[in-house]
Amino acid sequence: MSDLRDLYQDVILDHGKSPRNFGKIEGAQSAHGHNPLCGDLVTVYVVVKDGVIEELKFEGSGCAISTASASMMTQALVGKPIEEVQVIFERYHAVVTGRADDEHTVEDLGKLAVFEGVAEFPLRVKCATLSWHTLRAALDEASEAVTTE
């Protein structure tokens, strides 16, 4: 189990230091998010075409968990229908909050399962979910910034 935990930490650190899909998409739906406890700031940009996420990027600054979560979220969700994105969000949220069950198993998340250990650190759950909540706000075209408070 220690080797697996080390691998998970390596993946999170890699995405935290070298985030994928970092940048702005001009003309995209977007939303801003803020975690005042940790200082994480994120803006998520999404292009949806025919009910499918065609492009997804983010900008911002934050801790390694927040940045890695946003980075891996963008990789996992491009090409997915909005309905499936909602299901993935619910599974991810259940896992990072320690509420995974038969319906929301870790195995269903693929590479996103690296965030399973976040459940052991309740304050880090907000870091791991900020970009996800911000994406939902962008998809809903919400005008208010997302906050973890």
Kinemage of the C-alpha trace (Angstrom):
@kinemage 1
@onewidth
@group {chain A} dominant
@subgroup {mainchain}
@vectorlist {calphas} color= white
{ca met a 1} P 0.000 0.000 0.000
{ca ser a 2} L 2.924 2.337 0.685
{ca asp a 3} L 4.167 1.976 -2.911
{ca leu a 4} L 0.716 2.854 -4.216
{ca arg a 5} L 0.511 5.882 -1.911
{ca asp a 6} L 3.948 7.021 -3.118
{ca leu a 7} L 2.797 6.683 -6.725
{ca tyr a 8} L -0.321 8.723 -5.966
{ca gln a 9} L 1.786 11.428 -4.327
{ca asp a 10} L 4.114 11.473 -7.336
{ca val a 11} L 1.178 11.895 -9.743
{ca ile a 12} L -0.278 14.757 -7.681
{ca leu a 13} L 3.111 16.473 -7.414
{ca asp a 14} L 3.709 16.072 -11.160
{ca his a 15} L 0.367 17.684 -12.055
{ca gly a 16} L 0.858 20.301 -9.339
{ca lys a 17} L 4.219 21.363 -10.775
{ca ser a 18} L 3.384 20.892 -14.471
{ca pro a 19} L -0.370 21.287 -14.870
{ca arg a 20} L -1.950 20.149 -18.096
{ca asn a 21} L -4.440 22.327 -19.982
{ca phe a 22} L -3.366 25.454 -18.126
{ca gly a 23} L -4.485 28.583 -19.938
{ca lys a 24} L -7.405 30.649 -21.093
{ca ile a 25} L -9.933 29.854 -23.813
{ca glu a 26} L -11.217 33.035 -25.425
{ca gly a 27} L -14.996 33.155 -25.734
{ca ala a 28} L -15.561 30.119 -23.523
{ca gln a 29} L -18.025 29.779 -20.688
{ca ser a 30} L -16.089 30.465 -17.498
{ca ala a 31} L -16.350 30.774 -13.741
{ca his a 32} L -14.043 31.829 -10.916
{ca gly a 33} L -13.424 29.927 -7.704
{ca his a 34} L -11.707 30.773 -4.420
{ca asn a 35} L -10.717 28.778 -1.357
{ca pro a 36} L -10.003 31.411 1.321
{ca leu a 37} L -8.561 28.885 3.807
{ca cys a 38} L -5.784 27.761 1.480
{ca gly a 39} L -5.649 30.753 -0.864
{ca asp a 40} L -6.458 28.702 -3.963
{ca leu a 41} L -7.766 30.728 -6.918
{ca val a 42} L -9.041 29.146 -10.119
{ca thr a 43} L -10.802 30.164 -13.290
{ca val a 44} L -12.236 27.348 -15.370
{ca tyr a 45} L -12.939 27.755 -19.095
{ca val a 46} L -15.160 25.291 -20.922
{ca val a 47} L -16.436 24.933 -24.478
{ca val a 48} L -19.475 22.709 -24.893
{ca lys a 49} L -20.696 21.617 -28.298
{ca asp a 50} L -23.750 19.423 -28.798
{ca gly a 51} L -23.835 18.583 -25.081
{ca val a 52} L -20.208 17.403 -24.975
{ca ile a 53} L -17.193 19.112 -23.414
{ca glu a 54} L -15.071 19.984 -26.418
{ca glu a 55} L -12.359 21.967 -24.638
{ca leu a 56} L -11.537 22.537 -20.963
{ca lys a 57} L -8.753 24.622 -19.423
{ca phe a 58} L -8.013 26.456 -16.227
{ca glu a 59} L -5.892 29.273 -14.857
{ca gly a 60} L -5.048 30.173 -11.310
{ca ser a 61} L -2.785 29.516 -8.418
{ca gly a 62} L -3.004 27.258 -5.440
{ca cys a 63} L -1.602 24.358 -3.527
{ca ala a 64} L -0.418 21.183 -5.258
{ca ile a 65} L -3.683 19.350 -4.573
{ca ser a 66} L -5.825 22.142 -6.012
{ca thr a 67} L -3.668 22.534 -9.117
{ca ala a 68} L -3.335 18.782 -9.679
{ca ser a 69} L -7.076 18.297 -9.281
{ca ala a 70} L -7.825 20.986 -11.881
{ca ser a 71} L -5.202 19.565 -14.236
{ca met a 72} L -6.460 16.001 -13.994
{ca met a 73} L -10.085 17.138 -14.202
{ca thr a 74} L -9.388 18.782 -17.564
{ca gln a 75} L -7.802 15.611 -18.891
{ca ala a 76} L -10.573 13.349 -17.630
{ca leu a 77} L -13.562 15.324 -18.871
{ca val a 78} L -12.755 16.487 -22.402
{ca gly a 79} L -14.947 14.561 -24.822
{ca lys a 80} L -17.479 13.595 -22.170
{ca pro a 81} L -21.203 14.382 -22.390
{ca ile a 82} L -22.431 16.792 -19.712
{ca glu a 83} L -24.591 14.070 -18.131
{ca glu a 84} L -21.530 11.853 -17.701
{ca val a 85} L -19.543 14.772 -16.264
{ca gln a 86} L -22.162 15.090 -13.514
{ca val a 87} L -21.859 11.372 -12.701
{ca ile a 88} L -18.054 11.597 -12.587
{ca phe a 89} L -18.273 14.659 -10.327
{ca glu a 90} L -20.553 12.812 -7.899
{ca arg a 91} L -18.219 9.788 -7.804
{ca tyr a 92} L -15.153 11.983 -7.372
{ca his a 93} L -16.801 13.981 -4.584
{ca ala a 94} L -17.891 10.797 -2.799
{ca val a 95} L -14.351 9.417 -2.936
{ca val a 96} L -12.514 12.560 -1.785
{ca thr a 97} L -14.966 13.072 1.072
{ca gly a 98} L -14.629 9.457 2.207
{ca arg a 99} L -18.214 8.541 1.321
{ca ala a 100} L -17.509 6.101 -1.512
{ca asp a 101} L -19.832 3.117 -1.598
{ca asp a 102} L -20.882 0.472 -4.088
{ca glu a 103} L -22.411 3.186 -6.276
{ca his a 104} L -19.384 5.501 -6.075
{ca thr a 105} L -16.332 3.284 -6.114
{ca val a 106} L -12.753 4.414 -6.409
{ca glu a 107} L -12.185 2.086 -9.367
{ca asp a 108} L -14.792 3.989 -11.391
{ca leu a 109} L -12.596 7.093 -11.331
{ca gly a 110} L -9.592 5.766 -13.218
{ca lys a 111} L -6.617 8.102 -12.757
{ca leu a 112} L -8.674 10.443 -10.577
{ca ala a 113} L -8.496 7.762 -7.859
{ca val a 114} L -5.153 9.294 -6.826
{ca phe a 115} L -7.194 11.767 -4.771
{ca glu a 116} L -8.683 9.046 -2.561
{ca gly a 117} L -6.229 9.864 0.242
{ca val a 118} L -7.530 13.434 0.463
{ca ala a 119} L -10.451 12.103 2.519
{ca glu a 120} L -8.017 11.665 5.417
{ca phe a 121} L -7.412 15.434 5.445
{ca pro a 122} L -10.786 17.228 5.630
{ca leu a 123} L -9.329 20.695 5.003
{ca arg a 124} L -7.774 19.447 1.745
{ca val a 125} L -11.136 18.239 0.419
{ca lys a 126} L -11.923 21.867 -0.422
{ca cys a 127} L -8.651 22.113 -2.353
{ca ala a 128} L -9.413 18.934 -4.289
{ca thr a 129} L -12.973 19.948 -5.192
{ca leu a 130} L -12.651 23.688 -5.913
{ca ser a 131} L -12.037 23.333 -9.659
{ca trp a 132} L -14.871 20.801 -9.947
{ca his a 133} L -17.385 23.129 -8.286
{ca thr a 134} L -16.070 25.944 -10.458
{ca leu a 135} L -16.588 23.851 -13.594
{ca arg a 136} L -20.189 23.214 -12.560
{ca ala a 137} L -20.669 26.973 -12.130
{ca ala a 138} L -19.191 27.578 -15.600
{ca leu a 139} L -21.513 24.985 -17.118
{ca asp a 140} L -24.464 26.635 -15.340
{ca glu a 141} L -23.193 30.043 -16.499
{ca ala a 142} L -23.347 31.264 -12.890
{ca ser a 143} L -22.375 34.889 -12.400
{ca glu a 144} L -21.133 34.621 -8.809
{ca ala a 145} L -17.716 33.297 -7.898
{ca val a 146} L -17.555 29.859 -6.292
{ca thr a 147} L -16.192 29.783 -2.773
{ca thr a 148} L -15.445 26.876 -0.485
{ca glu a 149} L -16.813 28.796 2.493
